[in-house]
Amino acid sequence: MQPERFKGYHTGVDVEAGDLSEDVPVFSIADGEVFAASEVEGYGGVLVLRYSLQGETLLALYGHVDRSSLTVSVGDEVKTGQILGFLGEAYSEETDGERKHLHFALIPGEHLSYLQFDYWDSL
């Protein structure tokens, strides 16, 4: 998507939903546990889940979510395919002023860093 407002290293993928006016659900990719839920500069609403896949611990970051729509809380167990909440509205605080899309990243281990762009502050 151009023009991109951020510069620098960007890990993860952006799943575009700008052409959808209805609520877009965000699903868990595996069985796991809710690790964090917060507002983070550059993402708006963020949900982080901890998964154990093939013996490896991974954190999954779901960015640009509407935190008021979350159906889970920190510490909750989740199942594959479970609805976690919905994407934030385009160009709102929920998406940090960005278009309607999901930013998704898998982070190996259990160390959470939001340093996915070159200017981030950690939580």
Secondary structure as GFF3:
##gff-version 3
##sequence-region A 1 123
A	DSSP	beta_strand	13	16	.	.	.	ID=ss1
A	DSSP	beta_strand	25	27	.	.	.	ID=ss2
A	DSSP	beta_strand	32	40	.	.	.	ID=ss3
A	DSSP	beta_strand	44	53	.	.	.	ID=ss4
A	DSSP	beta_strand	56	66	.	.	.	ID=ss5
A	DSSP	three_ten_helix	67	69	.	.	.	ID=ss6
A	DSSP	beta_strand	77	78	.	.	.	ID=ss7
A	DSSP	beta_strand	83	87	.	.	.	ID=ss8
A	DSSP	three_ten_helix	93	95	.	.	.	ID=ss9
A	DSSP	beta_strand	101	108	.	.	.	ID=ss10
###
